[in-house]
Amino acid sequence: MSAYGKKILLVGDSLKVREFQNELLREGIGVTLIPDPKQALTFLADKERPDGIVFIIPVYWESVSEFVKKIKEDQRLATVPLIYLGDFIESNDQVILKAQGVHTLTLGPVPTQEAVRFILSKL
């Protein structure tokens, strides 16, 4: 099944976000950029359900953890795929996120195009 035409919410405030946005747009994915999880919750409250929510190197772990909890509690959003891409994600944090149903990938030396393929495979 193709991800073409799907819409995602891209959450992050790093320079990497634009790089991912451009690559996702090339793949035919609609992208809405939101700088942080708190603003994303406000945005999601009265918008159409996205096909996926992607965190790109979020600054505050606590914000992501709280966001995931609130999304999972919302019946309308509970089944939306959540994807976390981090520079250096600690293994314990990754285990916690995976237990909450979040798909995780540590970027490290992974090229943007490969990370985008990972995102598309989870939508």
Secondary structure, DSSP 8 states (H G I E B T S, - for coil): ---TT-EEEEE--STHHHHHHHHHHHTT-EEEEESSHHHHHHHHHTS---SEEEEES-S-HHHHHHHHHHHHH-TTTTTS-EEEEESS--HHHHHHHHHTTEEEEE-TT--HHHHHHHHHHH-
